[in-house]
């Protein structure tokens, strides 16, 4: 399978592992934001939540596919 943007071969990652990692990052970010009300931990929590959403999107929408050449996952999931 090739990348629709650059034509390089796509790398396949485990969708279940990406999904679980995304859930854990999202949960950790929400815990930091909700339980600890310090500004620095809130920023770290928001960062973790954004990374968790990225992993979930990669697992669900992109079906675990990744292009090493252009450093993105295909939007359509092929």
C-alpha positions in Angstrom: 0.0 0.0 0.0 1.4 3.4 -1.0 0.9 6.9 0.4 -1.6 9.0 -1.6 0.6 12.1 -1.0 4.1 11.0 -1.9 3.8 7.5 -3.1 6.1 5.9 -0.5 5.1 2.6 1.2 2.9 3.0 4.3 3.8 1.4 7.6 1.1 -0.5 9.5 0.8 -0.1 13.3 -1.4 -2.1 15.6 -4.8 -0.4 15.8 -5.6 -1.9 19.2 -2.3 -0.7 20.7 -2.8 2.8 19.2 -6.3 2.9 20.6 -5.4 1.8 24.1 -2.4 4.2 24.1 -4.7 7.0 23.0 -7.2 6.2 25.8 -4.5 6.1 28.4 -3.0 9.5 27.3 -6.5 11.0 27.2 -7.3 9.7 30.7 -4.0 10.9 32.1 -4.5 14.3 30.6 -8.0 14.6 32.0 -6.8 13.5 35.5 -4.1 16.2 35.5 -6.5 18.9 34.4 -9.4 17.9 36.7 -7.6 16.9 39.9 -4.6 19.1 40.1 -5.3 22.8 39.7 -1.8 24.1 39.2 -1.1 26.0 35.9 1.9 23.9 34.9 0.1 20.6 35.4 -3.0 21.9 33.5 -0.8 22.6 30.5 0.8 19.2 30.7 -2.7 17.7 31.0 -3.9 19.5 28.0 -0.9 18.4 26.0 -1.5 14.7 27.1 -5.1 15.0 26.0 -4.2 16.4 22.6 -1.7 13.5 22.1 -4.4 11.0 23.2 -6.8 12.4 20.6 -4.1 12.2 17.9 -3.5 8.5 18.8 -7.2 7.8 18.7 -7.6 9.5 15.4 -4.6 7.5 14.0 -6.1 4.2 15.2 -9.7 4.9 14.1 -9.6 7.1 11.0 -6.2 6.3 9.5 -6.5 2.5 10.4 -3.0 2.5 11.9 -1.3 3.5 8.6 1.8 5.9 8.7 4.0 7.3 6.0 7.7 7.6 7.0 8.5 9.8 4.0 6.1 12.6 4.5 5.5 12.0 8.3 1.7 11.8 8.2 -1.1 9.3 8.2 -3.4 9.2 5.2 -6.7 11.1 5.9 -8.9 8.6 4.1 -7.4 5.5 5.8 -7.3 3.8 2.4 
